[in-house]
């Protein structure tokens, strides 16, 4: 019976992965235009990370105190202004990423890094759960030497924490560019609560994140 259930879940995920695309049968209007990036506010800082399908990562970051907003998009590749379909081919070099706009007076970069690791399995190379490919890799894009030092320290903390059986394989690379994803990907977790992938994969991931970061989750 357990084997049968597992097979059903695997088949369902094959047809409901993070790489699903909009269809003509979808009854609502789908915004395929790139979202607009927020204007950075005085005293605000920006961080860019990638940890698997951006639907869950965006939701996780938006739960945190001190985070004004987070945007799903693409980073780490060679092609300017890529589309979801192009990134999904695994040929552009991009990762599904999230750009976070936060108040460092409320939540520090160090806490954001800890939250990033709490939200995904950083020991998996080029995959997260059922999502396989370089565009699902774990990456932190640092903007300054000081940020890189803090990222390195966060990875050391994570490796020493005992949270994982393996070592952290998160890439640490200089920030170059972030391209916002199409409008229909923004707040996908909240806008599509009954989506099969959200129900089978993202929901558990976000709920686990909220438990681990309980002190920092908005009330």
N, C-alpha and C positions, 0 to 999 in steps of 0.2 A: 504493500500500500504506500509506504514512504517513497519507494522508487518511482511509483506512478505519479505521485504528487510532485516530486522533483522534476520529472519529465514534463509535466504540464506547465510548471513555472518556467522552465527553460524555453519551451516552445513559445509561451506567451511573451517572454522577453525578446525573443527573436523578432516578433512582430510589433513590439512596443518599446523598442530601445530609444535611447536619447537621440539617435539619428533618424527618427521618423520625420517625414516631411508632410507639409500641408497638402491636402487633396482637393479636387474640385467639388467633392461631396460635402466638404466642411461647410456648415450653414452660416457661419459668421465670417465677416470680412477679415482677411489676414493681412497685417501690415508687414510687407517684405522689405520696406525701406530701412536703412540703418537708423538706429535710435540716435538721438542727439545726446552728447555728453553734457553733464551738468557743469555750470560755471562754478569754479572753485571759490569758496567763500573765504573772507579774511580769517586767518588763523587755522584754516583747514589743511589737512594733509591728505595725500593720495597713496594708495598701495595697490599693487596688481599681483594677483596670484592665479594659479590654475590647479585644480584638484579633481579632475574628472568632469562629468557632465555639468555644465554651468547652471542648469536649472536649480539644483540643490545648493550649490555653493553660493549663488546669489542670495537665496533665501536665508541661508545660515548667517551670512554676513549682515544682512538687514535686521536680524534679530538682536544684534548686539547694541548695548548702550554706547552712545558716542558715535555711532555710525549714522550719518545722515542718509546716505543712499549707497547703492551698489549697482553696477551696470554689467550685464553679460556681454561678452565680446570675444575677440581673438587677439592673441599676442604671441610673439616668438617666431614668426614666420618671415618669409621673404616677399610675399605678394602683398601689395598695397590694396586696402579695401576689399578683402576677400569676402565671399559669400559663405553661407552655411554649407551649401552643397560642395563648394570648392574645398573648404577645410575638411569636410567629411571624407574626401578622397585620400587624405593623409599625405598629399603631395606638396602642400604649401608650407609645411613646417610649423604652422600655427597650433597652439593649444586652445581649447575652449577655456577662456579666462574670465575673471571677474575683477573689475576695477572698483575700489572701495574709497569712498569719500568720508573721512572721519575727523573728529575733533581730538587732537592729541592731548588736550587738557582733561579729557574725560576718559579716553581709552588709549593706552600707549601702543606703539608699534609692536612692542614685545608681546602684549596681550593679544593683539591681532594675529601674530605669528602662532601663538599657542592655540588660538581658536582655529586657525587654518589647519593645523595638524589634528585638532580634535574632530574636524569635519570630514576627514577622508583617510584612507590607508596609504600613507606615504612610503610604504615598503614595496608597493606594486609598481613595476616598470611598464609604462605605456599601456596602462589599463586601470579601470576602477570597476570592480565587480563584473557585470556582464558587458561593460563597454570596453572594447579593445581597440587600440590604435595609438599612435604617437600624439594625436590631438587630445587624448585623455590623460596625458602624462601629468605628473606632479611638478609644478614649477613655481618658484618665487622670483619675481623680477625686481631687483633692487635698483634704487635711483642714486644712491650715494655710497661712498666707501663705508661710512658709518652704518648705513642700513645693512650692508653686506656683513659687517662684523656682528651685527645683532641677529642676522639670519643664521650665520654660522653657529652662534651661541645657542639659538633656539633649536637647531638640529642636534647639537650636543645634548641639550636638555632632553629632547625627545628620545634619542638613542639610549640615554641613561635612565629613562623613566620606567622601563619595563612594560610599556604599553604594547610593544610589538615583539614578535618572535624574530623578525628579520631587522636589517638595518634600513634606515631612511635612505631612499634613492632620489629624493627631491632634487631637481636641477636648480642651481642658483646662478642666474644670468643677469647681465645688465638690462635695464629697461630700455627699449628702443621705441616702440609704438604700440598703441592699443586701438583697435578698431571695434567700435560698438556693433553688436549683433543686430539682426533685424528686429523690428518692433515686436513681432509676435513672440520672440524669445524672452523679452523683458517681463519679469515677474511671472514667468511661466508656471512656477510652482503654485502660486496663489490663484492664477487665472484658470488653471486646469486641474482642480483638485481630484477629479474622477478619471483623469488620464491613467491608463493601465500602468505605464512606466512610473508615473508619480506614485501610484498606490503600491506597486511591488518593490520599487527600489528607493526612490527619493524620500518618501515619507519616513521610512525607518532611519535613513541616514540623517535627516534633519532632526528627528526626535532624539536620536542618540547624541547629536551635537548639542541640543538644548539641555540635555541632562549633564553632559560634561562641562558645559559653560554656564551652568545654572546661575552663578553669581553675576554674570554679565548679560543675561538675557533680559530684554525689556519686560516690564510687568504688563 
